[in-house]
Amino acid sequence: MSLIDNIQQVLDALNLGVLLEDAERSIVYTNKMFLDIFDMPGDPSILVGVNCTDAAQQAKEFFTDPEQFLVDTVEIPLKQEPNEGTVETKNGKFFKRKYTCIKEGEEVRYHLWTYEDVTELVVHQKRLEDQRAFFQKILNEIPADIAIFTPEHKYLFVNKTGIKNEEIRTWIIGKDDYEYVAYRGVPTAIADERRKRFDLVKESGNIQSWVDELTKPDGTKDYVLRIFYPYMNKENELELMIGYGVNISDQKKKELELAHEKEKYSSLVSSLKDGVFQCKLDGSIIMGNDAVLNIIDKITPEKGEGQRNIFDIVQPEDLEKLLERANLLKQTGTPQRGVVKLKPDVDGHVRYVDTYVWLSQDEVHNVIFTGRISDITEQVLKKIQMEEMIAREKELNSLKNNFIHITSHELRTPLSVILSSAEILEMAAAMDKNDLPEDIDAAQFTDSIVKEVNRITEILDEMLMVGRIEKGTLKFKPEKTDMQHYLETLSHELYQPYHDGRNLNIHIDTKDLAANIDMRLMRHAVCNLVNNAFKYSAGKEVPTVRLYRRDGHMCIEVKDKGIGVPQEEMDMLFNSFFRASNVGNISGNGIGLMVVDHVVKMHNGTVEVNNNEGEGITFTIVVPE
């Protein structure tokens, strides 16, 4: 019988998945268990002769880490050293994989792989590790002697207070009190008493307490109050036993020390800058340090002790989000964190706080919220300020682009008129007067040049005014002004007639109306509105300016029967460089109404707008008399 036949008889009898390769990595044997592990149908002989690396490439997706599986398949045999590890499959199973290199002398003859199903063991170990992590994290911080036992009275855990020596604390796991007292050299009677108490609790399911009397090497005694607390499963069987021990020697001294510790921790919590609190699930405050109580009392001073509620101090727009996190915390038990905005306090201050809340239990085991709040107002305001600066920077870039586009467009036309008029005048100056065409009127072209130069001057004046507005350097010098005379003079200078031959209509409903205005700035505002009224109502009824008094305010109404503004664009009417979509080829730079708005605001006034697209628009400047 060959070596392979002998090996096959042995391996077929094992409860293992077995794969045997020859030195060239070709499969020479697998057993039925190996096929079952990989969910492969058929007879094991189907793999014989297959290259192991190729087979691994096909089987890799069976594992949770397919690439590592491939790497192991290649690299482990190259080292020719024994290897052992655990691999996890995508169907939730764990297998202990072992590799052995079989040699004859120094020559490699076979590569042997075995897979053992250890799923149950791994799951159990994970459960134990989770329990161990829980014990270490929570129980080690409790200032009391805590031990946890199996139903067989074997130690599963002892906290640092119970056994301070780490070496002994590690040694005792899996042992009982008889082994412990033997190790410590103390009387067996102590273990007898504990075992009796343990069995009584195990049978009855009721808590037991007693006092251990321990004699120390120096002859003095320690008295330790011990409690066994059973943890029963759904079948009312003991699953774990919790041992709790407190040294009650020199009781009064301990009471004072505990009181001191309580005062120390209370003082520490109270001195924290962050707010620390506990509340019921409805938000009612159970406990809070000075930091959180000061915040609550400043926002809801009418609510005294017993009436404070953590939800009452949150802004309505953030309360819904906070309640959602609270419900999520109750449902999942996962601690929740988030930033909320608080209501203004009695001083008008609004705070932003970072909250972190988790579930805990009170003394009677009711589920409550425990949380921390940190004042991050300064950080939030800086973030908001930074976002506003970024938005402002974007706006300025947009304004700059619009400025360049509109200004270049607005200046091109008058410059073209000036250039062409100047060229004609230059040509006329070079010709003999008798040769001049009859239709060349030098005065006409000179007037065109003057008119367009004035137009450019107006555009540049508005641009300069916008610059002063942006910088906040626009000077404001109001003086008592006869508004009837002011408007009539303005109309006579500029609009009797306007460029298109129409005359401005002025209606004075209130005589002897005097108001404190900056005449220069108000001229910009009124002229912008009147110019627009003419410009956007060409060929239609003449615009009207009306002066009247209303509730102690001076009102200047500018009304036209022009094209109006699309209703959906009204919100942008006073934005810099905004021009309505229906202006067509009508010239304009989009800054006039922004100037109007700013000038009126400098007079502590408002601009009212009554718009009807296609039928005209009415602007009313309203400022105090």
C-alpha positions, 0 to 999 in steps of 0.5 A: 500500500502506498504512502498516499493510501495510508495517509488517506485511511488515517485522514478519512477517519478524522473530523477535519477538512483535509487537503493534501498537495504535492510539492508542485502544489497539485492536489492529491487528496481531499476528504468529504469533510473538506468538500462540506466545509466549502459547500462543494458537491460531489466526490472528493476525487474531483479536486485531485490534480487541480492546482491548489493556487487555481482552486484557491482563486475560485474559492476565495469569495467563500471567505470574508477576507478573500485577498488575505486567503489568497496571500496565505495560500501562496506565502505559507507554503513558501516558508515551509514552516508550521502555521496555524490561524483562524479564518472566517467564512461569509456564512458566519463560520470560523475554522481553525486552519493548520498547515504542515510541510511534509518532507523527506530529508530536506526535500518537500514532498507534501503540503498538508492543510486541515480545517476544523470547525471552531465556530461555537468556540469562537462565538463563545470566546467572543461572548466572554471577551465582550463580558470581560471588556464590560467588566473591566470598563465598568466594574474596575471603576467602582470603589468597592470589592466586586467579584463575578462567579459562574454557577459553579462558584468559579471566579470570572472577574475580580475588580481592582478594589477586590484584589489590587495585585494584578498577578493574583487577580489574573491567577484567580480566574477559573478558580474557587474560594478554596483554592484562594484561601489555600493560596493566601494561607487563611482558614478554610472556614471562610471558603466554607461560609462563602460556599454555603451562602452561594448555594443558598442564593443559587437555590432560592434566587434571593440576595444574601448578605453577611460579614466576613471577619478577617484577622490580619498578620498584625492581629487586627481584624477587618470586617467586610460586609459581603453580598451575593446578588444572583443574575437569573436567566429567562428560565429562572436559572442562575447565570451569574453571581455577583459578589459585592464587598465593603470593608466596614471596619471603623465605621465612623471613619469610613462614613466621614471618608465617604462624605469627604469623597462625596463632597470632593466629587461634588465640588469637582463636578460643580467647578467644571466649566461644562454642564453636567446633568441627569434628567428624566426621559421627559427632560425634567432635571434630576441633578445638575452642576452649577454650570448647567443650572446657571444656564437653565435659570437664566433662560427660564428664571420663572421655573424653580427647583423641581420645575427645571426642564432641559428641553425648555431652554432649546430654540424651537427650530432645534428642539425637534432635532434634539427630541429626535436624538432623544427618541433614537437614544431611547430606542437604540441605547447609542449615546447621541451628540449634536449642537443645539441653539439655546433660547436667549437668556435674561441678558439677551445672550444666545448660546450654542452648546455641544451636547453629549447624552447617554442612558443610565439608571437612577437608584431605583433602576429607572432609565434616565438621561445623563449628559454633558453640555459644552458652550461652543458659542464662540466657535459657532459664531466664528464659523458663521462669521467665516461663512458670511465672509466667504459668502461676501467674498463670492458676492464681491467677486460676482459684483466685480464681474457684473461691474466690469460687464455693465460698465464696459457696455455702458461706456462703449456707446457714449464713447463711440458717439464721442469718437464719431462726432469728434472725427466728423468735426475733425474732418469738417475743420480740415475742409474748406467752408464752401465744400462742407456738406449742408447737413453737417452742423458743428454745434449738433456734434459738439452738443452730442459730445457734451451730452455723452461726456455728461453721461459718462460723468454720471456713470462714474459719479454713481460708481464712485458713490457705490464705492463710498457706500461699500466703504462706509465713507459716504458723507451725510449732511442733512438740512431743513429743506423746502421740499416743494421748491426743491422738487420744482427746481430739480424738475425745471433743471432736468425734466422740462423737457426730458431728452425725449421731449416729454415734460415731468408732471409734478403734483404738490399735495402738501405745501410748506412741507420741510424735511431734513434731507441731504440735498445732494444725496436725495437728488441722486435718489430722486433723479435715479427714480425719475430717470428710470421712469422716463427710460422704461416708459418711452412712448407712453404717458409722461411720468409723475412725481407727487409730494405729500405728507403721511403720518408725520413723514414726507412722501415722494412718489414717482410713478410711470406707465412703463414696462414694470418688473417681473414679479418673481424678480422683485426680491432682487430689485435693490441688489447691486448690478441687478437688471430685470429680464424684460429691459431688452436693449434699454441701457442701464448699469443696475446700480441706481436703485441700490443707491436709492435704497442706501440714500433713503436708509441714511435718512431713516426712511424706506422705499415702498414699491407698487409694481404691475408688470407691463403697466408700470411701477410706483416708487415712494420715498418715505422719510421723517419730516 
